Amino acid sequence: MFIKIKKNSGIQMEHNGLEQRHLVPVTSNFLLNLNHIAEISFYSIKERKTRFDLEGHELDLPAQTHVIHLQMSYLYATYKDNINGNKGRLVERQYYKLYFAPENVDTYQELRSLIEEQVGNL
């Protein structure tokens, strides 16, 4: 099943393709294939955090910012055979974090409920 994330919906996104602690606004529609996601976490930030936009300007994420963390399956991972000059294998799975400001709770709840409809609870 696919879920469509709409542009200009007030969602900020972080993923492996960006430098650490950088966020980008969702400025174009994209589809998430739930069949390729291995783990999903829902949580809220408990204290203010600082992130950066693509130009290096600080962005403050207030407390109670909601996050949906999507960890992709191992098919969407990068493998490194050398880690700091040592032999070994590092598997880094791709992830996406969607940040919803406290005033954007309706969008967060809508997306969360769509995902949870696909989950069987025991």
C-alpha positions in Angstrom: 0.0 0.0 0.0 1.1 3.5 -0.8 0.6 6.6 1.3 0.8 10.0 -0.4 2.6 12.8 1.5 1.3 16.1 0.1 3.6 19.1 -0.5 3.3 22.2 1.6 1.5 20.4 4.4 3.8 21.8 7.1 6.0 18.6 7.4 9.7 18.8 7.8 11.8 15.8 6.8 15.2 14.3 7.7 16.8 11.3 5.9 20.2 9.6 5.3 20.8 11.6 2.1 21.2 14.8 4.1 23.9 15.9 6.4 23.2 15.0 10.1 20.7 17.2 11.9 19.5 18.9 8.7 15.8 19.2 7.8 14.0 20.0 4.6 10.4 21.0 4.1 8.3 18.7 2.0 7.9 20.8 -1.1 6.6 18.1 -3.6 4.2 15.2 -3.3 5.7 11.8 -2.8 4.5 8.3 -2.1 5.6 6.0 0.6 5.4 2.2 -0.1 4.5 0.7 3.3 5.7 -2.7 2.0 9.3 -1.4 2.0 9.3 -0.2 5.6 10.7 -2.5 8.2 10.0 -0.4 11.4 7.9 2.6 12.2 8.1 4.6 15.4 5.8 7.4 16.6 7.0 9.7 19.3 7.1 13.3 20.5 10.1 15.4 21.2 10.2 16.2 25.0 12.5 19.2 24.9 13.4 21.9 22.3 16.0 20.7 19.7 18.0 22.6 17.1 18.3 21.5 13.5 19.5 23.2 10.4 18.1 23.9 7.0 20.0 23.3 3.8 21.7 26.7 3.9 22.9 26.1 7.5 20.3 28.3 9.3 19.2 27.1 12.7 15.7 25.7 13.0 14.2 25.2 16.4 11.9 22.2 17.0 9.7 23.0 20.0 8.8 20.5 22.6 5.8 18.4 21.6 6.9 18.2 18.0 5.5 14.9 16.7 7.8 12.5 14.7 7.1 9.6 12.5 10.3 7.6 12.1 10.3 5.2 9.1 13.2 2.7 9.0 13.4 1.0 5.6 14.0 -2.7 5.0 17.5 -4.1 4.4 17.0 -3.9 0.7 17.4 -0.2 1.1 20.7 -0.2 2.9 24.3 0.8 2.2 27.2 -1.5 3.0 30.7 -0.5 4.0 33.4 -3.1 4.1 36.0 -0.8 5.7 35.2 1.3 8.8 37.8 3.8 9.7 40.5 1.6 8.0 39.4 -1.5 9.8 37.9 -4.6 8.2 34.3 -5.2 9.0 30.9 -4.6 7.6 28.6 -1.7 8.5 25.0 -1.9 7.3 23.2 1.5 7.3 19.5 1.2 6.6 17.8 4.2 5.0 15.4 6.1 7.2 13.0 9.0 6.9 11.9 11.1 9.8 8.8 13.3 9.4 8.5 16.2 11.8 5.1 17.7 12.6 5.0 21.0 14.6 2.7 21.0 17.6 0.2 23.2 15.7 0.2 20.6 12.9 -1.2 17.8 15.0 -4.1 17.1 12.7 -1.8 16.1 9.8 0.2 14.0 12.1 -2.9 12.2 13.4 -4.2 11.7 9.9 -1.0 10.0 8.7 -0.6 8.0 11.8 -4.1 6.6 11.6 -3.6 5.7 7.9 -0.4 3.7 8.9 -2.1 2.1 11.9 -5.0 0.9 9.8 -2.4 -1.5 8.2 -1.3 -2.9 11.5 -2.8 -5.9 13.2 -2.8 -5.6 17.0 -2.6 -8.6 19.2 
